Amino acid sequence: MRVLVTGASGQLAHAVRHIWQDHELILPEESVLDLGKREALFSVVAEVRPEVLINCAAFTQVDRCESEAELAHLINATAVGWLAEACEAQKAMLIQISTDYVFDGTGARPYREDDPTNPVSVYGRTKLEGERQAATCSRHLIARTSWLYDAWGKNFLNTMLNAAAQGKALRVVDDQRGAPTTCRALARQLQLAAAQDWRGLVHMTCQGETTWHGFAQAIFAAKGMAVDLSPCTTADYPTPAQRPAYSVLDGGRRRSLGTDLMPDWHKALREVVEDPEG
Ligand SMILES: NC(=O)c1ccc[n+]([C@@H]2O[C@H](COP(=O)([O-])OP(=O)(O)OC[C@H]3O[C@@H](n4cnc5c(N)ncnc54)[C@H](OP(=O)(O)O)[C@@H]3O)[C@@H](O)[C@H]2O)c1
């Protein structure tokens, strides 16, 4: 398949580049495919004529989205509508990546795809609108994921390892629960989903759940590092954007569609530590 991937410099696109190797991959730099530029976007899609377009690009800085809401809306929502239109013209499948932050986090059991959304941040609201825009393409798959990381890229794992390397004492929030998910596991599941022509909205996270503090503990244990790590609350560490306190996603629909490749999050973390190149 000819596959066009946006957001080439991001951590998920990096995983797609490694994992979707049997396909003809086109990953333009942002200077060529800037989601904020409608005409450029249409001309790249028309020129490449992809069978599948994976939108890995997004304005992902959750706190910055609060003060730059217009830009967040342009990249995370409006541009997804343009991608949907461009894919429709090429009869291509649009794979949109969405987020657990479409939920408000007041739930007490894993969220299903049809549970009501209620984002509590600009990022979450714009990503939810992005889901709606993606759904205007007749062949679309919207994969909601959470807490993405891998050995590469800007993410929680690398933030923790860098801070620990500086000998800092670390306080990490212990009252937000979610599922850390590796980019490589998501890229594998997306590849299978595209091959099996999955459609609609599907939750794709690693299995199990933890808190950010629990995740940090597991990272340092897996790396064999002794670190001065202690728990704190969200209230101790105020941020411009509110985060859902509980954002575990139910994987039932994914399991019912075909082969479920999403591993338990502990296993996925071990893979990253033992094989950082992926
Ligand atoms: N990270 C998470 O924890 C998480 C959780 C749930 C869902 N997601 C979703 O998963 C997807 C992949 O996220 P990720 O973690 O791989 O994010 P990432 O590493 O931040 O990558 C996003 C990429 O999009 C690029 N980008 C930003 N604005 C752009 C524009 N106008 N045109 C083209 N590219 C642009 C960024 O470039 P610059 O770096 O140059 O800005 C970056 O390379 C996103 O849709 C995100 O919303 C992420």
The ligand as an ORCA input file, in Angstrom:
! r2SCAN-3c Opt
* xyz 0 1
  N       1.691     11.820     23.242
  C       0.649     11.291     23.863
  O       0.709     10.957     25.057
  C      -0.638     11.066     23.123
  C      -1.718     10.480     23.811
  C      -2.906     10.261     23.119
  C      -3.007     10.614     21.779
  N      -1.948     11.198     21.162
  C      -2.094     11.559     19.735
  O      -1.222     10.714     19.009
  C      -0.773     11.395     17.830
  C       0.737     11.303     17.743
  O       1.262     11.985     18.878
  P       2.806     11.972     19.221
  O       2.935     11.638     20.656
  O       3.599     11.190     18.194
  O       3.095     13.527     19.073
  P       4.455     14.305     18.769
  O       5.635     13.454     19.048
  O       4.290     15.612     19.444
  O       4.339     14.485     17.205
  C       3.409     15.345     16.602
  C       4.049     15.871     15.372
  O       3.145     16.755     14.714
  C       3.921     17.805     14.185
  N       3.137     18.980     13.874
  C       2.674     19.940     14.703
  N       2.049     20.897     13.996
  C       2.116     20.524     12.687
  C       1.679     21.092     11.493
  N       1.071     22.286     11.456
  N       1.914     20.437     10.321
  C       2.573     19.269     10.320
  N       3.045     18.676     11.430
  C       2.812     19.309     12.602
  C       4.914     18.086     15.275
  O       5.997     18.831     14.782
  P       6.785     19.825     15.780
  O       7.404     18.966     16.810
  O       7.733     20.489     14.862
  O       5.741     20.736     16.341
  C       5.320     16.673     15.660
  O       6.360     16.169     14.854
  C      -1.356     12.803     17.931
  O      -2.547     12.862     17.194
  C      -1.693     12.959     19.403
  O      -2.735     13.884     19.591
  C      -0.773     11.415     21.793
*
